[in-house]
């Protein structure tokens, strides 16, 4: 019996990518791609080919028409993050079955303030926050605060200076972000500086969910003088202490709170219209109350990402996590794995 062919959609390493250091793919990015391909080769039930040339991607999808697409193009079309949903839209228009969240939910989740409002409406604890339009003057902000781009991913724009303690620091942060991301809205949140957690889900409402072990961000080796956060350098700069000194471990948290976060995640997964897999980030406030920070549809597929760490805690190799995602998507699309 011929093994099903899975076409893996990816970012284009030939093109610039403004989210990466120097605006180009780095050696670490190419290692991630090689490790992904090696992990997929371990899944003997499928064959894989790869579509990463965005100058030909739309034509290839139309003329070569995959039977099933593993949509790992999290960089967006032509490596533009704002065009991530457009890849899913094109697959929808062509009627190609594919993994991951659809375009409407991808667009919704790209707006952090909207996600926070939806979560609040469902009774899920969220931080106090203010939405800041690009031209909105700063006033009446509660300090300390955390200021970040409202739209975007990969922690772009987030640095130690994103934590502000007074109006002077806030004004400097806004100036920096407006220069980096002109005409983009921002969010100013109450500072959550307690323990930080990630919850991963694989599956769909019709077939049930696999809740991965709750992950905790381990800041214990980080210089105490540095703010505890996962900034842009934690994902892009191997020389940064945010890269070298931050680890992940299984969450040290009581089972009732784990269960509550799992319920929140399943509720949000369904309300936002997510599909196949997602990651939800939480953090405690100064009083220990755990609140939602962000929702990540189609989270990073890389071997050392949070989702892979969660799978490792349950004894799954990277290939095992990838298999879970593929089979969840194929059950949704075809009614079988």
N, C-alpha and C positions, 0 to 999 in steps of 0.2 A: 504493500500500500504506500502510495506516494505521500510523503510528509507535507503538510500544509506550508505554503510559502508565506512568510511574514515580511513585509517591506517596512524597514525602519526609517522613519523620517527624522532628519537631524539638522542642526545648524550647519551653515556653510563655512568651513575653515578657510576658504579662499577669500572671503570678504571681510571688511572691517567689522569690528564689534565694539561699540563704545562702552559696553559694560565691563570690558576686560582691560587689564593694565596695558597701556600703550595702544589700546584700541585694536588689538589683533589677538588671535588665538595664541596661547602660550604653550610651552612644552608640557605643562601640567594638563592643559586641555586635550592635547593629543594623547597623553597617557590615559586620560579618562576614557577617550574614545576606544583606544586599544583594549583597555580592560573591559569595557562594555561588550565589545565584539567577542572577546574571549569567554565572558560569562554567558553570552547568548549561545555560543557554540557548545556549551555544556548541556543545553536543553535539547535532548536528542529527538524530541517529538516534532520539531519544526525545522524548516530551513529559513535562512535569513538573507535578504539583500538590503542594500543601503542606498538611500536617496538623500544626498547632501549637496548637490550642485543646484543652487537656487536659480541660476540663470536658465536651467532647464526643468526645474521642479514642476512647474505647472503643466508644461507640455508632457513630461514623463507621466504624471498622474493621469492625464487625460488619455494619452495614447497607449501607455503600458498598463494602466488601470489595475492596481494591486487588488488581490482578493481580500486582503486585510492589511491595514497599516498600523504599525506601532508608532504612535505620534510622540516622538521624543524631541520634537523641534521646539524646545522650550526657549530658544533664543529669539523666536519669532521669524517671520519671513524676511529674508535678507538680513538676518541678525538684528532686526529692529524689534525690541521687546513689545512695543505697542502694537505690532502686527502678529503677535502670537495667535490671537483668536482668528486671524484671517486664514491661517493654514487649516484650522478646523472647519472654518466656513467653506473653504474650497472643497474639502473632503465631503462635507455635507451636500454641496451642490452637485457633486459628481456621483453621490450615492455610494461612496466607498466606505465600508465598515472600518472603524478605527478605534483605537484605545483612547481613553482619557475623556476629560470634560469637554463639552461642546462650546461653541462660540459665545452663546449668550451668557453662560455662567462664567466663562473666562473673562469676558468684559466686565461683568459685575464684580468679580473678585479682584480685578485690577484696581478697583477703587476702595481703598481701605476704610474710608469713612462710611461708605454705603454698607460694607460688610459689618462694621461695628453697629450701625443702626439696625440692621436685620437681626443681629445677635441679641441686641438689647430688647427688641420686640418679642423675642422668644424667651425672655427671662434669663438669658445667659449673662453672667457678670462680665462687664467690659470696663476699661478705664474711662475716667472723665476726659473729655477731649474737646478741642475746638478745631473746626475746619477753617482754614485760612485761604482765601482767594489770593491769586498772585499779586493783586494791587491793594490788598486789605492791610491797613495799618495795624500794628501790634499794640494791643491795650488790654488791660485787665487780665493778664495771664497769671495763673497760679504757678508758683515756683516751689520746688524744682519741677522742671518740665522736660519732656522729650519731644523734640521737633524732628519730623521726618517727612519725606515726600508722600503725598497722598496716593500717588499712582507710581507703579514701578515694582521691580523685584530685584533679587540679588543684593539687597542692602545698599544699592546705589544711593549715594548722598548721606549715608549714615556713618558718622565718625564719633570719636570721643566728644567732639564739640557739639554734638547733637543734644547732649544733656546740658541744660542751661539752668543757672541759679538766680539770675536777675535780668532786668531789662536790657542791660548792656550786652550780656552774653547772648540773649535771645535775638537782639538786633543783628549781631555779628553772624549768628547762625542763619538767620533769614537772608542776609546779604549773600552769604556763601551759597546757599541753596538756590536762590534766584539766579545767581551767576552760572551755576552748574546746570540748572534745569529751568531755563527761562519760560515764563508763562505757565508754570505748573503750580497746582494748588499744593498746600502743605497741611499737615495735621500736627497740632500741639496737644500732647497727652500728659496726664499726670504721670509722674515717673514711677514705674514699677521696677524696683531694684531688689526684689526678693528672689527666691528660687525660680528657675526657668525650666519649662517642660515642653516636650513635643509629643503629640499623639498622632499615630499613623493609622489609617484605615485602608483596607483593600477589600473590594467587593461592591455590591449594589443592593438596594433595598429588596428587590425581588428574590435574590438568591442568598441574602445574608452577608454579614460583614465579618472579616477577620480584623480584630483590634490588635495591633502590634504592641509589644511592651512599651510602657511610657518611658520616654527618654528624659534625662535631666542633663542640663548643661553644667559641666564641672569647671568652675572658675577658680578652684582652690590654688592652682599654680600660677595664676595671673598676679602680677605686681599689684599689691593692694592700693597703690596710688592711682591705678588706671580704672576708669569706669568699667563696670561689668556689663558688657554688651557684645553682641555679635555684629561687628561693624563691617564695612566694605572690605577692609584689609583682611578680615578673618576668612574671606573667600577668595582673595586674589593675590595676597602678598606673603610668600613663604618666609620672609624675614621679619614679619610683624609678630609681636608677642600675642596678638589676637589670633594668629595662625598657629604658633608653636606651643602656646601655654594653655589653650582651652581644649578640654576633652569632653567626652560624653560618657554617661554611665546610666545604669538602670535607676529609675526614679526611686528615691527614698521618701515615700509618701504613703499614707494609709490607704487601704483598699477601698474605703468608701469614697474618698476623693477621686481615686482612679476611676471608679465606676461612674461617678458624676461627670467627670470630664468625657468619658466614653459616651455617655448619654447625650451630652451637649454636642459632641462631634457628629454623632449619627443624626441628630436633629438638624444641625446646620448643613450637613451633607445633603440631606433630602430637601431642605427648604431652598438652598442655593442651586439645586439641580446639578450637583457634582456627579462624576461617574468614575467608577473603577478603582480609583485610589486618590488619596489626599492626605495632607498633613496640617495639623492645627497646632499653633504655638500659644502657650499660656505663660503667665508670669505672676508671681505673688506681689502684692503691694506691701507697704511698710507694716501693716497689721497681719500679714500672712494670708489675706484673702486672694485666691487665685482668680485671675481674669484673663479673658481672651485677648491676645495680641493680634494675630493674623490668621487668615485661612489661605492655604496654599494648594490650589488645584494643580494637578500634574506636577508634583514636586520633583526635585532633582533626582535623576536616575543614576547619578554617579556612585561608584563603589564605596566612597567614603562619606557620602551624604547622610543626613539624619535618618532617612527612611531605611537605608542600608544598615545603619547602626542598630536601629530598632529590630530589623529582621535578624541580625546577628545575635541579639539577646534571646531570641527564641530558637537559636540553633540553625537558622537558615543562612546559606551562602548567598552571595549576590545573585547568582543564577536562580536560586530558589525564590527570591523576592521578584525577580523579573518574570519567572514562570507564573507566580500568583497574579501578577498584573495582567499578563497576556490571557490567562485562563478566565479571569474575571471579565475582561473585555469581550472575549469570544463567547462566553455564556450569555452576556447581555445582547450581543449582536446576532448570534446564531442559535441560542438556546442550548449550547453544549460547549464543552471546553475544547 
